[in-house]
Amino acid sequence: MCIGRRTDARIYRHSGLDTILRMHAKGRNGRQLCIFADQGYAHSTVVQVPYGKSLRMSRKQRNFNVAMSQVRIAVEHEFGKIRNFFRFTQYVGECSTYFFVP
């Protein structure tokens, strides 16, 4: 049986990673560390997302979005390389790019 694609945000919500990050992702000074995500994710203390596009964004917010975008582009390129390396894992019979449940 094939089930549709899962969105990254949905998988994150159901993974329990949010709780793990809150408990264990701390800097040397005890400050909470966070991950960067796209706007499909909910903003929280452990997930930072870009500021929404607005004419009223401050210079600091625009700079944050630019910096985040540059990092995300580099990471997405690496994910693409990994995905291509493991391309054979994306095909299960006629369920191309879908999960297979026996």
Number of C-alpha atoms within 10 A of each C-alpha: 8 14 10 10 9 10 11 12 15 11 11 12 14 9 11 10 13 17 12 11 17 14 10 11 17 13 10 8 6 9 9 15 15 17 12 16 18 17 13 11 17 13 15 11 12 18 16 17 18 18 15 11 10 8 6 8 12 11 9 9 15 17 12 14 16 13 12 17 16 10 11 15 11 10 12 11 11 12 12 11 12 11 13 12 10 10 11 9 11 14 13 13 8 9 14 12 14 17 16 15 7 5
